[in-house]
Amino acid sequence: MIPYRDDNPLFATPFVTWSLLAANLGLHIYRWFIPESDSFGLVLVYGAIPSQILSGNNLLSLFSSMYLHGDILHLAGNMMYLWVFADNVENIMGSFKFFIFYHICGLGAAATHILIDPTSSIPMIGASGAISGVLGAYLLTFPRARISVVIPILFFLYTMRVPAFFVLGIWFVFQIVRGVGALGIGLQDGIAWFAHIGGFLVGSILLYFFRNPPRFRDNNFDDIYFE
């Protein structure tokens, strides 16, 4: 189930969301034009390595790792979720607070991953931890918003519109099942499942501190919010 659009109108331009999309895409394009060894070097230097972080080294990688991706599929998947869900969350918080919220969610996601695998020397990269926080905030704010999704079945693609609580609820349960399953058998599948879980929970909690009160929102938007 791949979301590609929501039916949730905006009342302000989501400048931070657009900037995050541009920054992630721009950095990935830059890595296409440098030698592969240099590109891998960027991951080693700017990816978040748990064992280094716990030693007090390379702490800035907790931020820089949010803007690095492994390949085009990794980038595309994360950016699609950011594109669909972040703009409305930015609208209910305001751009400045959303910028702070996004990065705190990323830090919370990284902290969860480090807690689960503290001795790892493998760099963690990707925006999915921060985006998971956005998903948590979206789910609690717009549970009944209609999300357009693509569902691949065998060789065919089907589209349908389903409530946000269905899409994001399934997404969160999937993260838990895969994360606990991988932890239980000691599987290293290259995906930081617990970073997704941690980011989602952090975003769900922070929502109540970062969202603007209703008087600062557009009246039409509030009508949609409570439908």
Secondary structure as GFF3:
##gff-version 3
##sequence-region A 1 227
A	DSSP	beta_strand	2	6	.	.	.	ID=ss1
A	DSSP	alpha_helix	15	32	.	.	.	ID=ss2
A	DSSP	alpha_helix	36	46	.	.	.	ID=ss3
A	DSSP	alpha_helix	50	54	.	.	.	ID=ss4
A	DSSP	alpha_helix	61	64	.	.	.	ID=ss5
A	DSSP	three_ten_helix	65	67	.	.	.	ID=ss6
A	DSSP	alpha_helix	72	93	.	.	.	ID=ss7
A	DSSP	alpha_helix	95	116	.	.	.	ID=ss8
A	DSSP	alpha_helix	128	141	.	.	.	ID=ss9
A	DSSP	beta_strand	146	153	.	.	.	ID=ss10
A	DSSP	beta_strand	156	163	.	.	.	ID=ss11
A	DSSP	alpha_helix	164	185	.	.	.	ID=ss12
A	DSSP	alpha_helix	193	210	.	.	.	ID=ss13
A	DSSP	three_ten_helix	214	216	.	.	.	ID=ss14
A	DSSP	alpha_helix	219	225	.	.	.	ID=ss15
###
